[in-house]
Amino acid sequence: MQVLGWSFKMNDLAAKELTISQLPKLPRVGSIENSKLLTVGLPVIGLVLVFTLISIVIFTVKSKRKFSEVLEDWELDYGPHRFKYKDLYIATKGFRDKELLGIGGFGRVYRGVLPTSKIEVAVKRVSHESKQGLREFVAEIVSMGRLRHRNLVQFLGYCRRKGELLLVYDYMPNGSLDKFIFNQPKAKLDWGQRFQIIKGVASELFYLHEGWEKVVVHRDVKSSNVLLDSEFNGKLGDFGLARLYDHGMGPKTTHGIGYLAPELMRTRRPSSSIDVFSFGAFMLEVACGRRPIELQTTTENVILVDWVFSCWSRGTIFETVDPNLDGNYVAEEVDLVLKLGLLCSHSIPTARPTMRQIMRFLRGDACLQESFLHGLTFAHDQGLSNFATFQPSLPGKTSTQVSLGADCILSTGR
């Protein structure tokens, strides 16, 4: 018990009255503190818990929507080749522009590091508006993932979302070849590196055409699709994407101007000879440092194959060599590459060499005779709609079917 004040009589004297307002306040007791805790604290705590719970639910729903995927029964067979969208999102840091490697005809390409394995990959985002043909394309490209060659950018797998297809490939740190040969490149490739790249791409095409269980046509051979690893080895990329067009999901054409074989525009039937045609344009651009067709401000465009053939017919073929090489090259190799490029550009598919024959020329197992170039005809795609045919004027010469039966075999231990 606590006494706050008192008043009493002493010797019959009247006691002074107590003034209640002047008395000290009563101290707080435990029951009052508990009462405030119940009336104020618990509701506040409850509101905080409810708000936290609602936030967690909203975050979970948004995360599921953000990382949602489309998975159908027919895709279950491709389990090892299927990536989770969340992993690819984390790998590319949310597909940030900082990780953007480039933009092509099929979509944007991003660099990424897979969160679990820490492997560097390239992720291509391809838009598709229709399911028509998608199943067949996924089946084909997963099947192509079994292809193994040192000069092929390896396909690792895919992920599918609504309206979007993500394709995962090996990452090539030095980017595409075209950045090193056109205009004024920051870093230059010497002739030895270029010749090795040409032979590497030829080896890959030979593997696709004759080294697998069926004939595989790449359909998009060009310098921008040749990617360079850390040691500047050339690897053919964008493999299989041309099939998107077959299934109604890609751009109208996958080839750039100057790479498209003339018969493809007429027949729409791809064959190994269209890869040979594109490879011919590729060889010329690597050796000359110029694109197959350079658009000019004037009415006439510079067509590389015409220019090279014109110089060859005048005996000045080395005038076409890329000036960035500063004259440092092996003349015999450059001469071979330029002439092979012309031969592969023949407008008649059957007059072009096969990749097997091209490999023999590049390895030095057979020599390319000058007679093969007589009577060449070139058809150029103009606006991808109509063609102009260039027929070199060489008296007394007719078109020659390529045959190695008349080749002179070099004395290289064979």
DAHULIN-V749584 format. One record per residue. N is the residue number from 1. RES is the residue in one letter. PHI is phi in whole degrees, -180 to 180 (999 if undefined). NEAR is the number of other C-alpha atoms within 8 Angstrom. Layout:
# DAHULIN-V749584
n	res	phi	near
N	RES	PHI	NEAR
N	RES	PHI	NEAR
This chain:
# DAHULIN-V749584
n	res	phi	near
1	M	999	2
2	Q	-114	3
3	V	-101	5
4	L	-98	6
5	G	-176	6
6	W	-151	6
7	S	-152	8
8	F	-154	7
9	K	-90	8
10	M	-142	7
11	N	55	4
12	D	61	5
13	L	-87	6
14	A	-71	7
15	A	-81	8
16	K	-72	6
17	E	-68	5
18	L	-83	7
19	T	-101	6
20	I	-60	5
21	S	-66	4
22	Q	-91	5
23	L	-72	8
24	P	-64	5
25	K	-71	4
26	L	-71	4
27	P	-67	4
28	R	-69	6
29	V	-114	6
30	G	-58	6
31	S	-65	6
32	I	-71	8
33	E	-60	9
34	N	-64	8
35	S	-64	8
36	K	-67	9
37	L	-63	9
38	L	-72	9
39	T	-83	8
40	V	-115	8
41	G	-66	9
42	L	-62	9
43	P	-60	9
44	V	-65	8
45	I	-62	8
46	G	-62	8
47	L	-63	8
48	V	-62	8
49	L	-64	8
50	V	-64	8
51	F	-63	8
52	T	-63	8
53	L	-63	8
54	I	-63	8
55	S	-63	8
56	I	-65	8
57	V	-64	8
58	I	-62	8
59	F	-63	8
60	T	-65	8
61	V	-64	8
62	K	-65	8
63	S	-64	8
64	K	-64	8
65	R	-68	7
66	K	-65	6
67	F	-107	8
68	S	-67	8
69	E	-130	10
70	V	-111	7
71	L	-132	7
72	E	-109	6
73	D	-57	5
74	W	-68	5
75	E	-86	8
76	L	-62	8
77	D	-70	5
78	Y	-102	8
79	G	-45	7
80	P	-62	5
81	H	-98	9
82	R	-102	9
83	F	-99	9
84	K	-81	8
85	Y	-60	11
86	K	-60	7
87	D	-65	10
88	L	-70	12
89	Y	-64	10
90	I	-67	10
91	A	-60	11
92	T	-96	13
93	K	57	9
94	G	75	7
95	F	55	9
96	R	-70	8
97	D	-60	5
98	K	-64	4
99	E	-94	11
100	L	-71	11
101	L	-93	8
102	G	175	7
103	I	-127	8
104	G	-120	7
105	G	-66	6
106	F	-101	11
107	G	145	10
108	R	-92	12
109	V	-120	13
110	Y	-121	13
111	R	-85	13
112	G	-151	13
113	V	-125	10
114	L	-61	13
115	P	-63	8
116	T	-89	4
117	S	-85	5
118	K	64	7
119	I	-83	6
120	E	-78	10
121	V	-136	12
122	A	-114	13
123	V	-114	13
124	K	-103	11
125	R	-97	12
126	V	-115	11
127	S	-88	10
128	H	-143	10
129	E	-100	7
130	S	-133	7
131	K	-79	7
132	Q	-61	7
133	G	84	9
134	L	-66	10
135	R	-60	8
136	E	-65	8
137	F	-65	11
138	V	-60	8
139	A	-61	8
140	E	-67	8
141	I	-72	9
142	V	-68	11
143	S	-63	8
144	M	-65	9
145	G	-63	11
146	R	-80	6
147	L	-67	8
148	R	-134	7
149	H	-157	7
150	R	-66	6
151	N	-108	12
152	L	-120	10
153	V	-68	12
154	Q	-71	9
155	F	-83	10
156	L	-101	10
157	G	165	13
158	Y	-148	11
159	C	-146	12
160	R	-128	11
161	R	-124	9
162	K	-64	6
163	G	76	8
164	E	-148	11
165	L	-123	12
166	L	-114	11
167	L	-111	13
168	V	-114	12
169	Y	-129	12
170	D	-59	11
171	Y	-90	9
172	M	-108	10
173	P	-64	7
174	N	-96	9
175	G	71	9
176	S	-91	12
177	L	-65	13
178	D	-59	9
179	K	-70	9
180	F	-104	11
181	I	-126	13
182	F	-101	10
183	N	58	6
184	Q	-120	5
185	P	-66	9
186	K	-68	5
187	A	-121	5
188	K	-108	8
189	L	-99	9
190	D	-78	9
191	W	-65	10
192	G	-58	7
193	Q	-66	9
194	R	-64	11
195	F	-67	9
196	Q	-66	10
197	I	-64	11
198	I	-59	10
199	K	-66	10
200	G	-66	12
201	V	-66	13
202	A	-62	12
203	S	-63	10
204	E	-66	13
205	L	-65	11
206	F	-62	12
207	Y	-64	10
208	L	-65	12
209	H	-79	13
210	E	-133	8
211	G	-100	7
212	W	-114	10
213	E	-70	4
214	K	-148	6
215	V	-72	9
216	V	-118	8
217	V	-104	10
218	H	-72	11
219	R	77	10
220	D	-148	12
221	V	-83	13
222	K	-167	11
223	S	-63	11
224	S	-73	9
225	N	-103	12
226	V	-101	15
227	L	-104	15
228	L	-113	15
229	D	-82	13
230	S	-65	8
231	E	-106	5
232	F	62	8
233	N	-81	11
234	G	-84	15
235	K	-131	15
236	L	-78	14
237	G	-112	9
238	D	55	8
239	F	-70	9
240	G	89	9
241	L	-69	8
242	A	-61	12
243	R	-71	8
244	L	-60	11
245	Y	-65	13
246	D	-61	8
247	H	-100	12
248	G	75	8
249	M	-121	13
250	G	-113	12
251	P	-68	8
252	K	-64	5
253	T	-146	7
254	T	-98	10
255	H	-89	8
256	G	-85	7
257	I	-62	11
258	G	100	9
259	Y	-103	13
260	L	-86	13
261	A	-65	10
262	P	-60	11
263	E	-70	8
264	L	-66	11
265	M	-69	10
266	R	-88	6
267	T	-98	6
268	R	62	7
269	R	-113	5
270	P	-71	8
271	S	-145	7
272	S	-62	10
273	S	-68	10
274	I	-73	13
275	D	-67	14
276	V	-63	14
277	F	-60	15
278	S	-64	16
279	F	-65	13
280	G	-63	14
281	A	-63	16
282	F	-63	13
283	M	-62	13
284	L	-66	17
285	E	-69	13
286	V	-69	11
287	A	-76	12
288	C	-98	10
289	G	69	14
290	R	-135	13
291	R	-76	8
292	P	-55	13
293	I	-135	10
294	E	-104	10
295	L	-74	7
296	Q	-111	8
297	T	-71	4
298	T	-80	5
299	T	-71	5
300	E	-101	6
301	N	-98	9
302	V	-89	9
303	I	-100	9
304	L	-60	13
305	V	-64	13
306	D	-64	9
307	W	-64	10
308	V	-65	12
309	F	-65	10
310	S	-62	8
311	C	-68	13
312	W	-64	9
313	S	-65	8
314	R	-92	7
315	G	78	6
316	T	-124	8
317	I	-63	13
318	F	-73	7
319	E	-69	6
320	T	-89	9
321	V	-67	11
322	D	-55	10
323	P	-64	8
324	N	-66	6
325	L	-79	11
326	D	54	6
327	G	76	5
328	N	-94	7
329	Y	-158	9
330	V	-89	7
331	A	-58	6
332	E	-64	6
333	E	-71	8
334	V	-63	11
335	D	-59	10
336	L	-64	11
337	V	-63	11
338	L	-65	12
339	K	-70	9
340	L	-64	12
341	G	-60	15
342	L	-65	14
343	L	-65	13
344	C	-69	14
345	S	-89	14
346	H	-57	14
347	S	-71	11
348	I	-95	7
349	P	-55	9
350	T	-72	7
351	A	-87	10
352	R	-83	15
353	P	-72	12
354	T	-86	8
355	M	-66	11
356	R	-64	7
357	Q	-66	9
358	I	-62	11
359	M	-62	12
360	R	-65	10
361	F	-64	12
362	L	-69	9
363	R	-80	7
364	G	86	9
365	D	-78	10
366	A	-147	12
367	C	-104	10
368	L	-87	9
369	Q	-82	8
370	E	-60	6
371	S	-63	6
372	F	-64	10
373	L	-89	11
374	H	-75	11
375	G	82	12
376	L	-64	12
377	T	-127	12
378	F	-122	12
379	A	-115	11
380	H	-113	10
381	D	-83	13
382	Q	-116	9
383	G	69	6
384	L	58	8
385	S	-130	7
386	N	-133	7
387	F	-125	10
388	A	-117	8
389	T	-106	8
390	F	-106	9
391	Q	-118	8
392	P	-58	7
393	S	-94	5
394	L	-127	7
395	P	-57	4
396	G	77	4
397	K	-113	7
398	T	-125	6
399	S	-62	8
400	T	-117	11
401	Q	-73	8
402	V	-72	8
403	S	-144	7
404	L	-83	7
405	G	-64	4
406	A	-99	5
407	D	-68	10
408	C	-93	7
409	I	-77	7
410	L	-75	9
411	S	-84	5
412	T	-120	6
413	G	85	3
414	R	-100	4
